[in-house]
């Protein structure tokens, strides 16, 4: 090859790339020139190019939501940049870029937190979240935060798990030393609870051995299974953490106790004896730096012990206080501290269900007929309103109800994932909705962790099962004396009213009787624990689900009756659909015709709900608008709108759409 040919090739490669042709722009220009209406082929072409359907309900939603109050109140208007930046990162963005973006947003947010003034006293930051969690300003703020799951996770770990732990488990010396610094993010906190070998179960191996001579504790990870794992912020960002470890004094174990431990300096270098491992990319929440933390005989001073519930005097004597009687009582008090995280996850998942319902309304899946779309939308709305109305279970007089917070977290996160899975399936395999599918996939991946962190849902169902057993004892004055006929009467009454709420309650107490009858005669808790784990674990999980669902239905029914008195009769229909859907999901064996006498007696027919679906469809606009989401600044920020829109109501038939899509 001669020099001239090489020079010519170099000239070709160095030439600037031609400007890409914007087919959508050219198409719209030609359409404007011709003044012809947008036909079906044009609609499909624009939808395929945009990845968002041109055939949608944008104009209807814009009109319906105009008068509805926004989910973001005026007091939070300064936080709108969160929404303006809440877009899907490029698939080519690195893990480092995602983490840097989220930690920068966290610092920006910490400087602009809302304040609450009551009785002349102004509170903000950690103290505000601890003492005013159910205040409307706080609830609106947390709803806004849930638009960005990775940011919400970092925020929750620092302000709730770390910050509230300091406030609730520490004493004044800890508040004076750390609280202001944590509020201003001069220190960034994490919560070191989960271990590789034990998950969320408090059978921890990590030890904190009291050293009398040095008046402090030696923190140690004795085995690989004792390493603290999946710690949010543990890989890179957290400078400090609240550690839960087994307290040992003179060789005697005193149960799980909390300590504040510094992990690294502000320069990011780990402290001596602290080893952290970055867990790297995950299925979702890549903006959160989850890590594994290992301690090799790290000494911390006595004041590292968060000593609200205990103290150790200079002679090494352990003294319990504030209701701390033994290792089990302090463990329960420590677990109650996690109520804030569970309540926040419930709120985030409730907001998520509302947002998915809104998205489903604005951009119907193109594979559905109008009737099919209305059916699925009604089910999404029924579930979203269930958790919206059930929020009183974790607010007000129930603000510190650990059992309610646990079951609401488990049920709401499961329901949210179910709604997202439905949308994944319905938006699948259609180029017209590919960007919606990408958004739903991203949100699904980010929200998957809600099933596990702050207590795995499986464990929370079993925790709530204990509360259900106690309630059964209260209702029936001891399970061992209960006659089966009492349950039969309960079912007969429920069936006569066609009331799935009480059928679910009856089944829950039937399971409670079965479990209780086997566990009550056993002599020790250890024996009961073994028998339960071997024979009744699945039954206990179902019991927790059933009784939790009964509580939600009770709150839903109360709200539906109140709305009916105001003339909003469609809310009662929404409640009825949700109640029977729960009955179908949890107790399908109790529906339909049965052969045996008792089976026939304890079962019933599911009523025809289609007239209710048809009636509710008339109120879809009002129901969706009531969630408070807007197109401008919200929906359009997370999903770029199509270049034009055509009403879904006046759309062609499904068969015609499929035919034109193929063309």
PLY file of the C-alpha trace (Angstrom):
ply
format ascii 1.0
element vertex 663
property float x
property float y
property float z
element edge 662
property int vertex1
property int vertex2
end_header
0.00 0.00 0.00
1.54 3.33 -1.07
1.67 6.54 0.97
-1.12 8.27 -1.02
-3.61 5.47 -0.31
-2.77 5.54 3.40
-3.23 9.32 3.42
-6.62 8.97 1.73
-7.74 6.38 4.30
-6.67 8.62 7.18
-8.63 11.49 5.64
-11.76 9.33 5.51
-11.42 8.20 9.16
-10.74 11.73 10.38
-13.75 13.22 8.60
-16.52 14.44 10.94
-19.49 12.12 11.34
-22.63 13.23 9.48
-25.47 14.57 11.61
-27.98 11.81 12.42
-31.30 12.12 10.63
-34.20 12.70 13.04
-36.94 10.65 11.37
-39.58 11.77 13.87
-38.79 15.43 13.17
-38.97 14.91 9.40
-42.22 12.94 9.71
-43.88 15.67 11.77
-42.71 18.34 9.30
-44.25 16.44 6.38
-47.44 15.85 8.37
-47.73 19.55 9.10
-47.23 20.42 5.43
-49.87 17.96 4.24
-52.34 18.96 7.00
-53.51 15.32 7.01
-54.72 13.72 10.25
-52.43 11.28 12.00
-53.49 7.84 10.76
-52.91 4.46 12.42
-49.63 3.80 10.61
-48.35 7.22 11.62
-49.32 6.56 15.23
-47.45 3.26 15.23
-44.41 4.84 13.57
-44.18 7.64 16.16
-44.80 5.23 19.05
-42.08 2.85 17.84
-39.60 5.70 17.49
-40.41 7.26 20.86
-40.75 4.02 22.84
-43.76 5.65 24.53
-47.26 5.16 23.04
-48.78 8.05 21.12
-52.17 6.49 21.88
-52.52 7.46 25.55
-54.56 9.36 28.17
-52.28 12.36 28.65
-54.92 14.99 27.85
-57.54 13.35 30.11
-55.07 13.08 32.97
-53.92 16.67 32.51
-57.52 17.85 32.78
-58.41 15.58 35.73
-55.28 16.36 37.76
-55.40 20.13 37.25
-57.67 20.78 40.23
-56.28 17.96 42.43
-53.70 18.89 45.08
-50.11 17.96 44.26
-48.30 15.24 46.15
-45.59 17.88 46.69
-46.81 20.65 49.00
-45.67 24.27 48.79
-43.38 23.78 51.78
-41.35 21.28 49.72
-41.15 23.30 46.49
-37.42 23.93 47.03
-36.84 20.19 46.68
-38.19 19.95 43.11
-34.66 19.52 41.69
-34.85 15.94 43.03
-37.53 15.26 40.45
-35.82 17.27 37.74
-32.77 15.02 38.02
-34.65 11.76 38.55
-33.98 10.16 35.18
-32.64 6.79 34.18
-28.87 6.85 34.06
-27.22 5.65 30.88
-26.58 1.93 30.73
-22.94 2.87 30.11
-22.64 4.83 33.38
-20.12 3.30 35.74
-20.72 2.14 39.28
-18.54 5.00 40.47
-20.61 7.58 38.56
-23.88 6.28 40.00
-22.55 6.31 43.55
-21.04 9.77 43.21
-24.33 11.11 41.87
-26.35 9.66 44.76
-24.01 10.78 47.54
-23.90 14.28 46.00
-27.71 14.38 46.01
-27.76 13.18 49.61
-25.49 16.05 50.67
-27.57 18.53 48.66
-30.73 17.20 50.31
-29.28 17.35 53.84
-28.81 21.11 53.44
-32.45 21.63 52.44
-34.44 19.46 54.81
-37.86 20.80 55.82
-38.52 22.02 59.35
-41.46 21.63 61.72
-42.39 24.29 64.26
-44.74 23.35 67.08
-45.31 25.20 70.36
-42.57 27.65 69.44
-39.97 24.90 68.98
-38.42 24.18 65.58
-37.05 20.73 64.81
-35.33 19.36 61.73
-33.15 16.48 60.64
-32.90 13.32 62.72
-34.86 14.74 65.65
-37.71 15.73 63.33
-37.93 12.26 61.78
-37.80 10.61 65.20
-40.47 12.69 66.92
-42.70 13.83 64.03
-42.65 10.89 61.63
-46.40 11.03 60.95
-46.50 14.81 60.45
-47.92 15.74 56.99
-44.73 17.61 56.02
-42.58 14.57 56.82
-44.93 12.21 55.02
-44.97 14.41 51.90
-41.19 14.67 52.02
-40.80 10.89 52.19
-43.25 10.45 49.32
-41.14 12.82 47.22
-37.98 10.94 48.19
-39.42 7.62 47.04
-39.14 8.79 43.39
-35.43 7.94 43.66
-35.07 4.53 45.41
-31.26 4.59 45.66
-31.25 8.09 47.17
-34.11 7.08 49.49
-32.10 4.06 50.67
-28.99 6.12 51.43
-31.16 8.69 53.19
-32.98 6.06 55.24
-29.80 4.29 56.30
-28.18 7.52 57.50
-31.11 9.39 59.04
-33.29 6.50 60.29
-31.13 3.46 60.96
-28.06 5.37 62.12
-29.45 8.71 63.30
-32.58 7.53 65.07
-30.55 4.71 66.69
-28.28 7.36 68.21
-31.27 9.30 69.46
-33.29 6.36 70.81
-30.56 3.99 72.00
-27.92 6.48 73.14
-27.88 9.04 75.93
-27.21 12.77 76.03
-23.44 12.36 75.61
-24.00 10.60 72.28
-26.50 13.22 71.15
-24.09 16.04 72.01
-21.17 14.37 70.25
-22.75 13.05 67.08
-26.23 14.40 66.29
-25.36 17.78 64.75
-22.53 16.23 62.76
-24.87 13.56 61.43
-27.53 16.15 60.51
-24.96 18.13 58.52
-23.38 14.99 57.02
-20.00 15.78 58.57
-20.17 12.11 59.45
-22.10 9.54 57.39
-23.61 6.60 59.20
-24.62 3.02 58.51
-26.29 0.22 60.47
-24.32 -3.00 61.02
-26.99 -5.56 61.81
-27.07 -8.33 59.20
-24.46 -11.11 59.33
-23.55 -13.59 56.62
-24.43 -16.64 58.70
-27.60 -15.31 60.31
-29.22 -12.69 58.07
-31.70 -10.64 60.10
-31.93 -13.26 62.85
-30.37 -11.93 66.08
-28.18 -15.01 66.67
-25.11 -12.84 66.14
-21.53 -14.04 66.41
-19.88 -10.60 66.39
-18.64 -9.93 69.92
-18.00 -6.85 72.05
-15.88 -8.02 75.00
-15.60 -5.65 77.96
-12.02 -4.75 78.94
-12.05 -3.62 82.56
-8.46 -2.35 82.63
-8.87 -0.10 79.60
-12.54 0.69 80.34
-13.73 -0.16 76.84
-14.69 -2.96 74.48
-12.90 -5.15 71.96
-14.99 -5.61 68.82
-14.22 -8.84 66.99
-15.48 -10.89 64.07
-14.67 -14.48 65.14
-15.56 -16.22 61.86
-16.45 -15.64 58.22
-20.13 -16.14 58.97
-19.95 -13.39 61.61
-19.04 -10.69 59.08
-21.53 -7.87 58.78
-22.96 -8.12 55.25
-25.04 -6.03 52.79
-24.33 -2.95 54.90
-25.56 0.13 52.99
-22.74 2.70 52.97
-20.31 0.14 54.39
-18.21 -0.23 51.25
-17.21 3.42 50.71
-19.24 6.25 52.17
-19.98 5.55 55.84
-17.52 6.99 58.35
-19.37 5.62 61.39
-21.89 2.89 62.09
-24.17 1.55 64.79
-22.97 -2.01 65.40
-25.11 -4.72 67.00
-22.93 -7.28 68.78
-22.99 -9.85 71.59
-21.87 -8.16 74.81
-19.47 -10.29 76.90
-18.35 -9.40 80.44
-15.97 -11.75 82.26
-16.88 -14.58 79.90
-20.65 -14.19 80.37
-22.93 -13.23 77.45
-25.47 -10.45 78.10
-27.22 -10.46 74.73
-27.22 -8.12 71.73
-26.20 -4.51 72.45
-25.61 -1.46 70.21
-22.26 0.36 69.83
-21.16 3.31 67.72
-17.96 2.48 65.89
-15.84 4.59 63.52
-15.07 2.71 60.33
-12.92 5.16 58.41
-11.70 8.75 58.43
-13.04 11.50 56.20
-10.18 10.67 53.82
-11.85 7.31 53.20
-9.06 5.23 54.79
-10.26 2.42 57.05
-9.37 2.50 60.72
-6.85 -0.12 61.96
-8.48 -3.54 62.35
-11.45 -2.65 60.10
-11.63 -4.42 56.73
-14.37 -3.62 54.23
-15.25 -5.42 51.00
-17.23 -3.77 48.21
-20.07 -6.00 46.99
-19.98 -4.23 43.61
-22.80 -4.16 41.01
-26.19 -5.56 42.02
-29.55 -6.24 40.39
-30.65 -2.77 41.49
-29.73 0.15 43.75
-26.23 0.44 42.28
-26.08 3.95 43.70
-25.85 2.37 47.17
-22.41 1.10 48.20
-23.25 -2.14 49.99
-20.34 -3.87 51.64
-19.04 -6.55 54.01
-17.36 -5.39 57.24
-14.86 -7.40 59.32
-13.43 -6.39 62.73
-10.12 -7.75 63.97
-9.98 -7.02 67.74
-10.84 -3.32 67.35
-10.79 -1.45 70.67
-13.45 1.21 71.31
-13.85 3.33 74.48
-16.69 2.77 76.95
-18.72 5.66 75.51
-19.08 3.67 72.29
-21.79 1.67 74.08
-25.21 3.21 73.36
-26.30 2.94 76.96
-29.94 4.01 77.12
-30.92 0.54 78.37
-27.88 -0.42 80.41
-24.62 0.64 82.00
-21.47 -1.10 83.22
-19.96 0.32 86.39
-16.22 0.53 87.06
-16.33 -2.83 88.86
-17.61 -4.46 85.65
-21.14 -4.96 86.97
-23.90 -4.92 84.33
-26.91 -2.78 85.31
-30.10 -2.81 83.24
-32.37 0.24 83.11
-35.43 1.67 81.34
-37.25 -1.66 81.40
-34.25 -3.81 80.49
-34.73 -6.98 82.57
-32.80 -9.59 80.56
-31.23 -10.29 77.16
-34.63 -10.95 75.53
-36.22 -7.74 76.80
-33.36 -5.58 75.55
-33.42 -7.40 72.20
-37.10 -6.54 71.78
-36.44 -2.90 72.68
-33.61 -2.77 70.14
-35.80 -4.30 67.44
-38.51 -1.69 68.06
-35.94 0.87 66.92
-36.28 -0.52 63.38
-39.90 0.59 63.29
-38.93 3.82 61.50
-37.29 2.01 58.59
-40.24 -0.36 58.23
-42.72 2.49 58.32
-40.75 4.36 55.68
-40.61 1.30 53.39
-44.39 0.97 53.78
-44.85 4.62 52.78
-42.45 4.28 49.85
-44.19 1.14 48.55
-47.62 2.76 48.95
-46.38 5.74 46.93
-44.88 3.31 44.42
-48.23 1.56 43.89
-49.90 4.94 43.38
-47.24 5.98 40.87
-47.49 2.71 38.92
-51.28 3.05 38.82
-50.88 6.60 37.47
-48.36 5.49 34.83
-50.66 2.62 33.82
-53.53 5.09 33.43
-51.57 7.67 31.42
-49.90 5.13 29.11
-52.11 2.03 28.67
-50.29 -1.11 27.47
-50.93 -1.34 23.75
-51.58 -5.09 23.91
-54.82 -4.54 25.85
-58.33 -3.71 24.72
-60.02 -0.85 26.55
-62.02 -3.34 28.63
-58.92 -5.31 29.56
-57.03 -2.14 30.46
-59.89 -0.99 32.71
-59.92 -4.34 34.49
-56.20 -4.29 35.33
-56.26 -0.60 36.25
-59.10 -1.19 38.71
-57.12 -3.97 40.42
-54.05 -1.72 40.67
-56.15 1.09 42.14
-57.90 -1.23 44.60
-54.53 -2.35 45.98
-53.02 1.14 46.08
-56.02 2.55 47.96
-55.95 -0.37 50.40
-52.53 0.62 51.71
-53.33 4.31 51.48
-56.32 3.88 53.79
-54.48 1.41 56.04
-51.77 3.95 56.87
-53.45 4.58 60.24
-52.10 1.18 61.31
-48.63 2.76 61.57
-49.55 6.36 62.39
-51.15 8.26 65.26
-51.89 6.00 68.22
-50.20 3.13 66.36
-47.01 5.12 65.68
-44.89 2.82 67.85
-46.72 -0.44 67.16
-43.82 -2.69 66.19
-46.07 -5.55 65.03
-48.17 -3.35 62.75
-45.09 -1.73 61.21
-43.61 -5.18 60.54
-46.65 -6.67 58.82
-47.38 -3.48 56.86
-43.81 -3.44 55.57
-44.05 -7.10 54.51
-47.47 -6.86 52.85
-46.90 -3.48 51.13
-43.51 -4.44 49.66
-44.96 -7.72 48.36
-47.97 -5.92 46.85
-45.72 -3.30 45.23
-43.57 -5.97 43.59
-46.71 -7.76 42.38
-47.97 -4.55 40.73
-44.61 -4.01 39.07
-44.51 -7.60 37.79
-47.94 -7.16 36.22
-46.71 -4.05 34.40
-43.53 -5.84 33.30
-45.66 -8.51 31.66
-48.15 -6.13 30.04
-45.55 -3.69 28.69
-43.38 -6.54 27.43
-42.35 -7.26 23.83
-43.78 -4.11 22.29
-41.47 -1.46 20.82
-44.16 1.17 21.42
-43.70 0.83 25.20
-40.04 -0.17 25.45
-39.05 2.91 27.47
-41.90 2.35 29.92
-40.74 -1.25 30.25
-37.18 -0.03 30.93
-38.49 2.33 33.62
-40.60 -0.41 35.24
-37.66 -2.85 35.11
-35.40 -0.30 36.76
-37.93 0.42 39.48
-38.62 -3.30 39.99
-34.90 -3.99 40.44
-34.49 -1.09 42.86
-37.53 -2.09 44.90
-36.68 -5.81 45.10
-34.55 -5.17 48.17
-37.61 -3.97 50.12
-38.63 -7.62 50.42
-35.48 -8.31 52.40
-33.95 -5.34 54.18
-35.33 -3.96 57.45
-36.31 -7.55 58.21
-36.89 -10.26 55.64
-40.61 -10.54 54.90
-40.65 -14.24 55.77
-39.33 -13.44 59.26
-41.74 -10.54 59.66
-44.71 -12.78 58.87
-43.58 -15.13 61.64
-43.00 -12.20 64.01
-46.54 -11.01 63.36
-47.78 -14.58 63.83
-46.91 -14.27 67.53
-49.10 -11.19 67.75
-51.87 -13.10 65.94
-51.65 -15.95 68.46
-51.94 -13.46 71.32
-55.01 -11.94 69.67
-56.58 -15.39 69.26
-56.05 -16.05 72.97
-57.64 -12.72 73.80
-60.67 -13.36 71.59
-61.29 -16.92 72.63
-59.91 -16.94 76.20
-57.29 -19.59 75.59
-56.85 -21.69 72.47
-56.78 -25.05 74.28
-60.38 -24.53 75.48
-61.69 -23.46 72.10
-64.28 -25.66 70.39
-64.10 -26.00 66.60
-67.78 -25.13 66.49
-66.88 -21.53 67.41
-64.96 -21.20 64.14
-67.78 -22.83 62.22
-70.20 -20.28 63.62
-67.82 -17.48 62.67
-67.60 -18.80 59.11
-71.36 -19.28 58.88
-71.92 -15.68 59.92
-69.27 -14.43 57.47
-70.70 -16.49 54.61
-74.22 -15.30 55.32
-72.97 -11.74 54.92
-70.75 -12.68 51.96
-67.96 -10.94 53.85
-64.44 -12.10 52.87
-62.92 -10.04 55.70
-64.38 -12.30 58.38
-63.76 -15.45 56.36
-60.07 -14.46 56.36
-60.22 -13.77 60.11
-61.88 -17.12 60.79
-59.22 -18.98 58.82
-56.50 -17.07 60.70
-57.91 -18.12 64.06
-58.35 -21.68 62.84
-54.61 -21.77 62.11
-53.93 -20.09 65.46
-55.89 -22.81 67.23
-53.97 -25.55 65.40
-50.56 -24.06 66.18
-51.49 -23.16 69.74
-52.94 -26.59 70.52
-49.59 -28.19 69.63
-47.30 -25.62 71.28
-49.19 -24.81 74.51
-48.59 -28.20 76.22
-44.81 -28.04 75.66
-42.84 -27.13 78.76
-40.08 -24.83 77.51
-39.75 -22.05 74.92
-36.77 -23.87 73.44
-38.92 -26.97 72.83
-41.72 -24.86 71.34
-39.19 -23.15 69.05
-37.92 -26.49 67.73
-41.39 -27.95 67.16
-42.60 -24.76 65.46
-39.62 -24.61 63.08
-39.98 -28.28 62.23
-43.74 -28.53 61.71
-45.56 -25.18 61.74
-43.38 -22.59 60.04
-45.37 -22.41 56.79
-48.63 -22.38 58.73
-47.26 -19.52 60.87
-46.36 -17.48 57.77
-49.87 -17.96 56.37
-51.36 -16.98 59.73
-49.34 -13.75 59.73
-50.48 -12.92 56.19
-54.13 -13.64 56.96
-54.38 -11.62 60.16
-52.39 -8.74 58.63
-54.75 -8.71 55.65
-57.72 -8.68 58.04
-56.36 -5.53 59.71
-55.88 -3.82 56.34
-59.40 -4.79 55.25
-60.79 -3.42 58.52
-59.19 -0.01 57.89
-60.20 -0.09 54.21
-63.81 -0.91 55.10
-63.92 1.91 57.66
-62.66 4.41 55.07
-65.04 3.07 52.39
-68.03 3.56 54.69
-66.93 7.12 55.46
-66.52 7.87 51.75
-69.93 6.34 51.00
-71.54 8.72 53.49
-69.98 11.56 51.49
-71.56 10.19 48.30
-68.45 8.43 46.96
-70.08 5.02 46.56
-67.41 3.77 44.15
-64.89 3.48 47.02
-67.07 0.76 48.53
-66.96 -1.12 45.21
-63.18 -0.70 45.16
-63.02 -2.17 48.67
-65.24 -5.12 47.70
-63.03 -5.96 44.70
-59.87 -5.84 46.82
-61.44 -7.95 49.58
-62.58 -10.71 47.24
-59.27 -10.63 45.34
-57.46 -11.18 48.66
-59.82 -14.03 49.46
-59.08 -15.57 46.06
-55.32 -15.18 46.56
-55.04 -16.31 50.19
-57.86 -18.85 50.51
-58.78 -20.21 47.07
-59.76 -23.50 48.74
-62.62 -21.70 50.52
-64.22 -20.55 47.26
-66.30 -22.68 44.95
-68.40 -25.80 45.47
-67.16 -28.48 47.88
-68.31 -32.07 48.45
-67.71 -32.76 52.15
-70.16 -31.49 54.77
-67.67 -29.27 56.61
-66.02 -28.17 53.35
-69.42 -27.13 52.02
-70.20 -25.40 55.29
-66.91 -23.49 55.38
-66.78 -22.36 51.75
-68.66 -19.93 49.56
-69.09 -18.72 46.00
-67.21 -15.64 44.83
-69.80 -13.14 43.57
-69.79 -11.72 40.07
-67.66 -8.59 40.39
-67.80 -7.40 36.77
-70.67 -4.93 37.39
-68.46 -3.35 40.07
-65.54 -3.15 37.62
-67.78 -1.45 35.05
-69.05 1.02 37.63
-65.59 1.94 38.94
-64.31 2.54 35.38
-66.44 5.71 35.34
-64.32 7.11 38.19
-60.84 6.17 36.97
-59.96 9.79 36.14
-60.94 11.01 39.61
-59.25 8.14 41.47
-55.92 8.45 39.66
-55.85 12.24 39.92
-56.42 11.91 43.67
-52.93 10.46 44.15
-51.51 13.92 43.49
-49.08 13.15 40.66
-48.71 15.64 37.80
-47.47 15.33 34.24
-45.23 18.38 34.22
-42.33 18.07 36.62
-43.19 14.51 37.67
-44.32 11.90 35.13
-42.63 13.73 32.24
-39.39 14.00 34.21
-38.99 10.27 34.63
-40.41 9.42 31.21
-39.99 11.70 28.19
-43.42 12.21 26.55
-44.15 11.20 22.94
-44.00 13.90 20.23
-47.79 13.78 19.80
-50.73 12.17 21.58
-53.99 10.59 20.46
-56.74 9.69 22.92
-56.78 6.03 23.93
-60.59 6.24 24.34
-61.11 6.90 20.63
-58.51 4.36 19.58
-59.03 1.72 16.94
-59.88 -1.84 17.95
-57.23 -4.12 19.42
-57.33 -6.37 16.33
-56.75 -3.40 14.05
-53.90 -2.14 16.21
-52.17 -5.53 16.10
-52.58 -5.66 12.33
-51.18 -2.16 11.82
-48.34 -2.79 14.24
-47.25 -5.76 12.10
-47.43 -3.61 8.97
0 1
1 2
2 3
3 4
4 5
5 6
6 7
7 8
8 9
9 10
10 11
11 12
12 13
13 14
14 15
15 16
16 17
17 18
18 19
19 20
20 21
21 22
22 23
23 24
24 25
25 26
26 27
27 28
28 29
29 30
30 31
31 32
32 33
33 34
34 35
35 36
36 37
37 38
38 39
39 40
40 41
41 42
42 43
43 44
44 45
45 46
46 47
47 48
48 49
49 50
50 51
51 52
52 53
53 54
54 55
55 56
56 57
57 58
58 59
59 60
60 61
61 62
62 63
63 64
64 65
65 66
66 67
67 68
68 69
69 70
70 71
71 72
72 73
73 74
74 75
75 76
76 77
77 78
78 79
79 80
80 81
81 82
82 83
83 84
84 85
85 86
86 87
87 88
88 89
89 90
90 91
91 92
92 93
93 94
94 95
95 96
96 97
97 98
98 99
99 100
100 101
101 102
102 103
103 104
104 105
105 106
106 107
107 108
108 109
109 110
110 111
111 112
112 113
113 114
114 115
115 116
116 117
117 118
118 119
119 120
120 121
121 122
122 123
123 124
124 125
125 126
126 127
127 128
128 129
129 130
130 131
131 132
132 133
133 134
134 135
135 136
136 137
137 138
138 139
139 140
140 141
141 142
142 143
143 144
144 145
145 146
146 147
147 148
148 149
149 150
150 151
151 152
152 153
153 154
154 155
155 156
156 157
157 158
158 159
159 160
160 161
161 162
162 163
163 164
164 165
165 166
166 167
167 168
168 169
169 170
170 171
171 172
172 173
173 174
174 175
175 176
176 177
177 178
178 179
179 180
180 181
181 182
182 183
183 184
184 185
185 186
186 187
187 188
188 189
189 190
190 191
191 192
192 193
193 194
194 195
195 196
196 197
197 198
198 199
199 200
200 201
201 202
202 203
203 204
204 205
205 206
206 207
207 208
208 209
209 210
210 211
211 212
212 213
213 214
214 215
215 216
216 217
217 218
218 219
219 220
220 221
221 222
222 223
223 224
224 225
225 226
226 227
227 228
228 229
229 230
230 231
231 232
232 233
233 234
234 235
235 236
236 237
237 238
238 239
239 240
240 241
241 242
242 243
243 244
244 245
245 246
246 247
247 248
248 249
249 250
250 251
251 252
252 253
253 254
254 255
255 256
256 257
257 258
258 259
259 260
260 261
261 262
262 263
263 264
264 265
265 266
266 267
267 268
268 269
269 270
270 271
271 272
272 273
273 274
274 275
275 276
276 277
277 278
278 279
279 280
280 281
281 282
282 283
283 284
284 285
285 286
286 287
287 288
288 289
289 290
290 291
291 292
292 293
293 294
294 295
295 296
296 297
297 298
298 299
299 300
300 301
301 302
302 303
303 304
304 305
305 306
306 307
307 308
308 309
309 310
310 311
311 312
312 313
313 314
314 315
315 316
316 317
317 318
318 319
319 320
320 321
321 322
322 323
323 324
324 325
325 326
326 327
327 328
328 329
329 330
330 331
331 332
332 333
333 334
334 335
335 336
336 337
337 338
338 339
339 340
340 341
341 342
342 343
343 344
344 345
345 346
346 347
347 348
348 349
349 350
350 351
351 352
352 353
353 354
354 355
355 356
356 357
357 358
358 359
359 360
360 361
361 362
362 363
363 364
364 365
365 366
366 367
367 368
368 369
369 370
370 371
371 372
372 373
373 374
374 375
375 376
376 377
377 378
378 379
379 380
380 381
381 382
382 383
383 384
384 385
385 386
386 387
387 388
388 389
389 390
390 391
391 392
392 393
393 394
394 395
395 396
396 397
397 398
398 399
399 400
400 401
401 402
402 403
403 404
404 405
405 406
406 407
407 408
408 409
409 410
410 411
411 412
412 413
413 414
414 415
415 416
416 417
417 418
418 419
419 420
420 421
421 422
422 423
423 424
424 425
425 426
426 427
427 428
428 429
429 430
430 431
431 432
432 433
433 434
434 435
435 436
436 437
437 438
438 439
439 440
440 441
441 442
442 443
443 444
444 445
445 446
446 447
447 448
448 449
449 450
450 451
451 452
452 453
453 454
454 455
455 456
456 457
457 458
458 459
459 460
460 461
461 462
462 463
463 464
464 465
465 466
466 467
467 468
468 469
469 470
470 471
471 472
472 473
473 474
474 475
475 476
476 477
477 478
478 479
479 480
480 481
481 482
482 483
483 484
484 485
485 486
486 487
487 488
488 489
489 490
490 491
491 492
492 493
493 494
494 495
495 496
496 497
497 498
498 499
499 500
500 501
501 502
502 503
503 504
504 505
505 506
506 507
507 508
508 509
509 510
510 511
511 512
512 513
513 514
514 515
515 516
516 517
517 518
518 519
519 520
520 521
521 522
522 523
523 524
524 525
525 526
526 527
527 528
528 529
529 530
530 531
531 532
532 533
533 534
534 535
535 536
536 537
537 538
538 539
539 540
540 541
541 542
542 543
543 544
544 545
545 546
546 547
547 548
548 549
549 550
550 551
551 552
552 553
553 554
554 555
555 556
556 557
557 558
558 559
559 560
560 561
561 562
562 563
563 564
564 565
565 566
566 567
567 568
568 569
569 570
570 571
571 572
572 573
573 574
574 575
575 576
576 577
577 578
578 579
579 580
580 581
581 582
582 583
583 584
584 585
585 586
586 587
587 588
588 589
589 590
590 591
591 592
592 593
593 594
594 595
595 596
596 597
597 598
598 599
599 600
600 601
601 602
602 603
603 604
604 605
605 606
606 607
607 608
608 609
609 610
610 611
611 612
612 613
613 614
614 615
615 616
616 617
617 618
618 619
619 620
620 621
621 622
622 623
623 624
624 625
625 626
626 627
627 628
628 629
629 630
630 631
631 632
632 633
633 634
634 635
635 636
636 637
637 638
638 639
639 640
640 641
641 642
642 643
643 644
644 645
645 646
646 647
647 648
648 649
649 650
650 651
651 652
652 653
653 654
654 655
655 656
656 657
657 658
658 659
659 660
660 661
661 662
